[in-house]
């Protein structure tokens, strides 16, 4: 079911500082910041050639990464996103297997404009997993 | 400097259970467990097509992931490994920029038989970064 790693998301307390470290110290290909108010984050994409790293900074009052950064004030690894061909099939199969899809179990539109869901980290050894339906 | 994401490492308390979840529930391409006593872990590789996910379970008394699992008993995301062409150059450049290379600052032989170093997570927004020299 799961395909490629679409991105690895890292929550950071200071987006400009993190972007500078990846660009200037690690020599990474770091994009420009994009404010996504409907997702409660400002994001910077890092293109690693085979996948992407996303640096996420909270934006607004109800950011989905605010609680994570309260627990991890220096920042940290937040989730891994895998591509799936058909998210409705993936949800049905996962729920039939007993895995918990977060929220109301229906896909939302993610940061890339594609349907996404998140899976309960307790069902996957503590890792928050995002599934994103990516057109073939 | 950094190139492809070589792997994403996830520390897990129960390797067989985690492997079953990735294989049976997520339909991932999950390999066989490999005991690496010199690295203090048993590892299972998941091939996602564009990169690898490594599930790590502690092995022996001085596992480098034991403390992480004490803090995160359900498991969690442990580090991201990037490929570099020349690890000596990478270390020199990073140290000149003020970044801290863990241990004595010299490469060790990693789980894939290549030279590796780890960078201090506080210098990179809370993410533990491994650099692995991969032959071009």
Interface residues (C-beta under 8 A of the other chain):
Chain A: X1 X2 X3 X4 X5 X8 X10 X11 X12 X13 X14 X17 X18 X21 X22 X24 X25 X26 X27 X28 X48 X49 X50 X51 X53 X55 X72 X74 X75 X76 X77 X78 X80 X82 X93 X94 X97 X98 X99 X121 X122 X123 X124 X125 X126 X127 X129
Chain B: X1 X2 X3 X4 X5 X8 X10 X11 X12 X13 X14 X17 X18 X21 X22 X24 X25 X26 X27 X28 X48 X49 X50 X51 X53 X55 X72 X74 X75 X76 X77 X78 X80 X82 X93 X94 X97 X98 X99 X121 X122 X123 X124 X125 X126 X127 X129
